[in-house]
Amino acid sequence: MTLDIWLFAAVCLFILAFCAVLRVISGPTLHDRLIAANMAVTLACAGALSLTVSVGDLIIPVLTGLLACIVFATTIRISQVQKRETP
């Protein structure tokens, strides 16, 4: 049995992304949660890239890129709205 190093890297990155998602849930401030959400998406994108190398399916980075754009745009919008509401 051989160990696929790209699959192992993808699993490790997805575990780290899950840990960042846990930080999103329990973050003390909104800015901490937004940074954790951005970090989770970044780690998930890196994991998806490793998974793409391992599996060889090119639809994975396309879907991951779309999801990342949506999450990044949402966090930017939330930070702008929150900035305007605080005096």
N, C-alpha and C positions, 0 to 999 in steps of 0.2 A: 504494500500500500504506500503510495507516494503522497507527500504533503504538498498541496498546491499553495505556494507562498502568497499568491495574489488573493486567493480565497481566505486565507488566514488573516491577511492584512485587512480585507474587507470586513470580516467578522469583528476584528479588534476595533476598527473605526466605527462600526455600527454600535458596538457596546459603549464606546466613548460618547457617541451621539445620544444614546439613550440616557447616559449619566447627565448630559447637558440638559436633556428634556426634564429630568427630575429637578434640576436647578431652576428651570422655568416655572415649575409648579410651586416650588417652595422659596422662590426668591424674595428677599425682604422688600426691595423697591422695584418700581416699574423699570427703571433703567437697567437694573441688574437682570431682570427677566428678559428685556429686549436683547441685551448682549448675549445671554445664554441661548436665546432662540437663534440668533445669528450664528453662534458657535455650533449649535446642534445641526443647523442646515449645512454649514461649511464642512463639518465632519461627515455628515451623511453624503454630501457630494463627493468627498474624497473616497468614501467607502463604495459609492456607486461606480466611481471610476475604476477602482481596484476590481470590483465585481465584473465590470465590463471587460477588463483584460482577462480575467479568469474564465468567464463564460463565452465571450466573443459576440455578444448580442449588442448591437448599436442603438437599440431603442431605449436602453437604460439611461444613458447620459442625456438623451433628449428629454425624457420625462423628468429626470432629476433637475435638469436646467430650468425647465418650466416651473417646477415646484419651488426651486430656489428663488427665481425671479418674483414669484408671487409672495413668498415669505419675506424677502428683503424689502419689497415695495410696501408691504403691510407694516413692517417694523418702522420703516422710515415715516410712513404716514402717522402711525401711532405716536412716534416721538415728536412730530411736528404739532399735532393736535394737543398733546400734553404740554408742550412748551408754551403754547399760546394761552392755555387755561390757567397756568400758574402765574401769579402776579410778580 
